[in-house]
């Protein structure tokens, strides 16, 4: 079960993703989510625009990522889950970054 703090954060993130997608003229299903390190975050921000990033406590990252993906899937039937987010390995992820791969700078 998802705790209330994470649920509130999920609602806030999904709201921001919907607003940003509307503002820049693409559909919500265009977003891709990745758990990344600080360097990967900087690379994604240089390559794509707009991006939305959120610094997350590592213990909550997996739960937050899963919950946001579920909300986006519910809002779009043809949302495609990004496989890179499943590769956790031994890396120290600090951020959750949302970007649209079709909107390159």
C-alpha positions as CSV (number, residue, x, y, z in Angstrom):
1,X,0.0,0.0,0.0
2,X,1.2,3.5,-0.9
3,X,1.6,5.9,2.1
4,X,-0.1,9.3,2.1
5,X,3.0,11.4,1.6
6,X,3.9,9.4,-1.5
7,X,0.3,9.5,-2.8
8,X,0.3,13.3,-2.4
9,X,3.6,13.6,-4.2
10,X,2.3,11.3,-7.0
11,X,-0.8,13.5,-7.5
12,X,1.3,16.6,-7.6
13,X,3.7,15.1,-10.2
14,X,0.9,13.8,-12.4
15,X,-0.8,17.2,-12.2
16,X,2.5,19.0,-13.2
17,X,3.0,16.5,-16.1
18,X,-0.5,17.1,-17.4
19,X,-0.2,20.9,-17.2
20,X,3.2,20.9,-18.8
21,X,2.0,18.6,-21.6
22,X,-1.0,20.9,-22.3
23,X,1.2,24.0,-22.2
24,X,3.7,22.6,-24.7
25,X,1.1,21.0,-26.9
26,X,1.6,17.3,-26.6
27,X,-0.3,14.5,-25.0
28,X,0.4,13.2,-21.5
29,X,1.3,9.7,-22.9
30,X,4.4,11.4,-24.5
31,X,6.2,11.5,-21.1
32,X,8.9,9.0,-20.2
33,X,10.0,8.6,-16.7
34,X,13.5,7.6,-15.6
35,X,15.2,7.2,-12.2
36,X,18.6,8.9,-12.8
37,X,21.8,10.1,-11.1
38,X,22.8,13.8,-11.0
39,X,24.9,13.5,-14.1
40,X,22.2,11.7,-16.1
41,X,19.7,14.3,-15.0
42,X,21.9,17.1,-16.4
43,X,22.3,15.2,-19.7
44,X,18.6,14.7,-20.1
45,X,17.9,18.4,-19.4
46,X,20.4,19.4,-22.1
47,X,19.0,17.0,-24.6
48,X,15.2,17.4,-24.1
49,X,12.8,20.3,-23.4
50,X,10.7,20.4,-21.3
51,X,11.8,18.2,-18.5
52,X,10.4,17.9,-15.0
53,X,12.7,16.6,-12.3
54,X,12.2,15.8,-8.7
55,X,14.8,15.0,-6.1
56,X,13.6,11.9,-4.3
57,X,14.8,9.9,-1.2
58,X,16.2,6.7,-2.6
59,X,14.0,4.6,-0.4
60,X,10.8,6.1,-1.9
61,X,12.1,6.2,-5.5
62,X,10.9,2.8,-6.6
63,X,7.5,3.2,-5.0
64,X,7.1,6.7,-6.5
65,X,8.2,5.7,-9.9
66,X,5.7,2.8,-10.0
67,X,2.9,4.9,-8.7
68,X,3.4,7.7,-11.2
69,X,3.7,5.1,-14.1
70,X,0.3,3.6,-12.9
71,X,-1.4,7.0,-12.9
72,X,-0.1,7.8,-16.4
73,X,-1.2,4.4,-17.6
74,X,-4.7,5.0,-16.3
75,X,-4.8,8.3,-18.1
76,X,-3.7,6.8,-21.3
77,X,-4.3,3.3,-22.7
78,X,-1.4,3.4,-25.2
79,X,1.3,4.7,-22.7
80,X,4.5,2.8,-23.2
81,X,6.5,1.9,-20.1
82,X,10.2,2.9,-20.4
83,X,12.3,-0.2,-19.8
84,X,15.3,1.9,-18.5
85,X,13.5,2.6,-15.3
86,X,13.4,-1.1,-14.5
87,X,17.2,-1.3,-14.5
88,X,18.1,-0.5,-10.9
89,X,21.4,-2.3,-10.5
90,X,23.8,-0.8,-7.9
91,X,23.5,2.8,-9.1
92,X,22.6,5.6,-6.7
93,X,19.6,7.2,-8.2
94,X,18.6,10.5,-6.8
95,X,16.1,12.0,-9.2
96,X,12.9,11.1,-11.0
97,X,13.0,12.9,-14.4
98,X,10.1,13.1,-16.8
99,X,10.8,14.0,-20.5
100,X,9.3,13.7,-23.9
101,X,11.7,11.8,-26.2
102,X,10.1,13.5,-29.3
103,X,10.9,17.0,-28.0
104,X,14.6,17.4,-28.5
105,X,16.2,20.8,-28.0
